[in-house]
Structures are given as C-alpha cells and as structure tokens.
Amino acid sequence: MTAQGFPADDIDTSRPHSARMYDYFLGGKTNYEADIQGAEAVISFWPGVRTGARVNRAFMHRASRWLVREAGIRQFLDVGTGIPTEPNLHQVVQAIAPEARVVYADNDPIVLRYAQALLRSTPEGRTAYLHADATDPDSILNHPELHETLDLSRPVGLSLNALLHYIGDESRPHEIVARLVDAIPSGSYLTLTHCTPDLDPETWERLNSLSMSGSAASAKARTREEILRFFDGLEFVEPGLTVPHRWRPEPDQPLADVSDAEVSLYAAVARKP
C-alpha cells in the first residue's frame, strides 16, 4: 500500500463531513462530535439512512465480485473512497483474484490517514491511494501513482459509489464522469450508486431543508433521468439501473427485503463498448 502526501493532521473536526457521517451510519468509529450531530440530524429526518448506507455497501461488494468473476476485471479505480470500512474493495476482489490491483482516490485528509493505516494489499496484487479531487478528474488521471499501479490500456472497473450526490451541478458532474470513462478502454465497467428523491419525495424535501440550514453535510439527490445520463454511451449489465438491493441479489444477502423508499438510491453497472 502506498499513499501520496498530504498533511494528514490538517483535519477540520468542527464541521460535519460526509465521509465521516457515512462511517457513522455504518457503525464505524472514525467520526467526531460534529459528524455525530450532523448524522443524527439526518437520521431524525430520514430514519432509513443507516439502512441505505448498509445496502449501498453490500451492493459494492456484490458488484465487485461480479466484475472479477464474470467480467474478468483485475484492475479497479475507486474514486471517493471514503473512510476504510472493512471489507474494502481491494479485500473483496483480491479474495477472489489475489493479483488484482486497486487504486483509491479521495481528497479528505482523514481518509489519507486511515488509508495509510488500514489498506493492505495481497503480495500478488497492489493497492495504492491517491490524494486527489473528484471534481478535478485530471488530478486523478495524471497522477503518477495511478499509472504505476494500473495499466490503462487494459479494462478497468471504475467505482463511483455514493460519490456524485456530493458533487453539485455547478461542478458539472456528468462531465466529470465522462472524462473518467473516456480515459479507460473498451471492456471497462462503471459501477455507480446515487441518492434519489424519486422513491420518497417527502423525506427528501425535509432533507433539503436540513442541508439548507447548514446543520449537516449536504447531498444533491438526482432523479432517475439525471442519473441515467451518467451512463451515456455505456451498455447496462442486467438488470440495469435499479435500487441496489435488487441488483443481482444473492441468497444470503442482508437487507434483501427492505423497501425502496428506505434506501432511496439507484445503482447500476455498465460496460464501455
């Protein structure tokens, strides 16, 4: 595991942060009082948020296993890594293919700190961490560590899970995804999850009021039509864009019977032709 430098002690604990709140929703310990207060405020408006976080994580595990077993992918780029919550993507894929290579990218100093401590590769494979900003895809694509770890002439699994709803329209998220997809070759795959107001509009109206008040980290929920645009030019893997717990469910899958409204996410895997 390697990490490129950023002052890991430069961490603002006075305001809630989306990655640390997500860690709290998953039952993790890498969060501070401001994150707990922000997360509890979200829970008071959306009691299903913890369920949504767990369903999202389970989808990442299933989709990653599918990419390794069925699509033969051996290289992964995970943008918006968040705080490591085991099992991580590299642990999932390297358990099946020890030679798999994974690059994580995030711009949160606390993610860098915990990545250095927790992300360990198999001897056969490699795991790297980039401090880079998803809103500047070239900071990822031009990073030397990326090219030392992955061969971008061969198919890559691009993971953008629970990331894009933290990128506002002013940052042109569809263009960001298009730039990242353009940089990987034919036969690569995009895995993506995104919050949506479609399945529980009343709750999302309340959440929008909460984020406008500045009392919690904000998220930009998008409609099905807006999320579909992220996959322009790609070929969906069946069943296409759906709620994550209904994407190729497994017999022993946890939370398989939760309601769509509780989860309020769309998810999909799509191939670059």
N, C-alpha and C positions, 0 to 999 in steps of 0.2 A: 504494500500500500504506500503510495506517495501522495504528498499534498504540496501545493504551491502556495507560497507565503502570503499571509495577510495577518495583521496584528490580532491574534485571537483574543486578546484581552479587551479589544475595542467593542464591547457589547453593551447596548443600551437596555437596561433591565427596568427602566421606569415606564415603558410603554408596552402594551401587549404586542406580541409578534406572531404572525400566522403560523410559522413553523413550530414555535413553542406551544402555541394553543393546540395545534394538531397533535403534538406529543401528549398534551394533557388529555385530549379526547380519547387517545389510545391507551391511556392509563400509565404513561411514562412519567419520569421524574425530572426531565430536563426542562423545567419551566420555573418562572418566578411569580411573585405575588401579583404583578400587573397582568401576567398571562392568565393566571388562575381567575382573577376578577373578570377579565375580558371573556374568557371561555365560559365562565358561569353565567355571564350576561347573555351570551349566545344560547346556552342551554335553556335559560329561562324563556326564551322566545321560540327555540327550536329544540325540544327535548330529544328528538331523534338524531341530533348531530353526532353523538358518540357512535350510534349505530351506523350512520353514514360513513364515518371515518373507518370503522372496522370493515364494513363491506367494501369500501374502496381499497383497503389494504389487501383483503382477500382476493379481489379481482386482479390486483397487480401480481400476486403470487400465481394465480391460475394462468393469466395471460403470458407471463414469463415462462412458465413451464411449457405451455403450448408452443411458444416460439422456439424453444430449444428442441422439444421432442418432435413436433410436427413440421415446423418450418426450417429446422436445421440451423437456426441462428446461433452464432458463437461470439458475437460482439454486441455490446449494449452501451448506449449513451442515455443516462438518466439525468434529465435537466429539472432543477427544482427538487433536489434530493430530499430536503428536509432533514430533521434530526434522525440519525440512525435508530431504527426500531426493528429489532430482530424478529424474524429473519429478514435481512436486507435482500435487495435484488441479486447481488452477487452470490449470496449464500444459497438462494433459491436455484439459480441457474448453474452454479458450479457444483451443486449436489448432484446434478444430472450429467453435466459436461464439465469436468474439472478444468479443462483447458480454456473455458470461456473467459473473455476479457470484458471488464466493465469500467466505464468512466462515469463518475458522478460529477455534476456541476451545480453549484449553488453560490449565492452571494452573501449568505448570512455568516458572520464571524463565528457564532456559536456552533453552526453546522461544521465549520472547519475544525473547531476544537474537538468536537466529538468524533468527527470522521477520522482524525489522526489517531484517536484512542481506540476506536471500535472496528473500523473497516479493515479486515484482514483477508487476503486472497488465499486460494489454494496454491501450492507450489507450482502446479502446472499452468495456472492461469495468471491473470494480473488484474489488479484493481487500482484505479487512480482517482484522485479527487482534484477538481479544478475550482479555484475561486473565480467565478465568472458570473456575469449578469445575463439572465434570460432575456431581458429587454434589449440587449446588445448581442445578438447571436454570433456576430463575428468575434466577440471576445471569447466565445467557446470554440468556434470553428478554426480560429487562427492560433489557438493555444498550442504550444509545442508539446505539452504533455498528452494532449489528445492524439496527436499524430505519432507519438512514441508508443502509445498503447493500442490504438485501433488502426486498422487498415481500411481507409475509406473507399478503397476500390472494391471491397467485399461487403456483402449485405450487413446491415446494422439494425438492431432493434432500438428505435428511438422512443423513449419513455417520457411522456409529459403528463404524468398523473397528478391530479389535484393541484395544478400549477396555474393554468391560464385564467381561472377565475380570480386570481390575484393580480392580473395584468389588465389595466383599464383600456378602454377603446383608444384613448389618446396615445398609447404606446403601440398601436397597430398590431394587435396580437396575431391576426391572420397572416400578416406579412412576416412576422417572426417565425411562425410555423412553416410557412412556405420556404423561407430561407434555409431553415434547418433540414427540411425534407429535400430541397434541391441539392444539398451537399452530400447526400447519401445515395448509393447507387440503386439501380433496379434490383428488385428482390429484397429490398429492405422493408421494414414494417414500422408503422406509427401506432403506439399504444397511448390512449388519451382518456382521461376522465375529467368531467367538468360539472360544476353545480348548475342547476336549472331551476327556474321558478315554475316551470310548466306543471309539475306534479303536486304542488302545494302552494298556490299563489298567495293565499292569505298569510302564511308563515313568512314568505319572502318579503311581503310588504312590511311586516313588522321588523324583519331583519334589516331591511334597507333603512328604516327609521333609526335603528340602533347604530348602524355604521355611520349614518349622517351625523349622529350626536357625538361621534368621536370616542365612544366608550368601549369600542372593540375594533380589532383589525377588520377592515372592510373586505368584501368579496363582491365581484361583479358576476352575478348569475346571468346565464345566457339561455336563450330559447333553443329548442331543437334545431330550428333552421339556422341559427347563428353558429351552433356547434358543428352542424354538418359541413359548413364552409371550411372548417379546418382540414377536412379530408378531400378537398377538391383535387381531382386527378388521381386519387387512390382507389383501390379496389377493396371493399369491405370483406373481412372474414365473417362468415355467418356466426351469429345472427344479425350482424350489422350494428347500428347504433341503438343501444338499449340500456336499461338500468343495469348496473354492474352485477347484481346478484343473479341476473338472468342470462348473463353471458357465459355459455357453456358450463352450466353448474355441474358440480361433482357430487357423488352420492353422500359423502360425509362433509359437505360444505357447511360451515357455520353460517347462521343467519340467512338461510336459504328462503325462509318463509316470511321475511319482513315485508312491509308494504312499500310500494314505490314512493309514496309521499314521505315516509320516514327517511329514505335515502336521498331523494332529490338530487340525483346525479345521473348523467348519461356517461356511457363508456363504450369504447369500440377498439378494435384492432383492424388495421387496414394495410394492404400491401402496395408498395410502389411498383407499378408495372415496368 
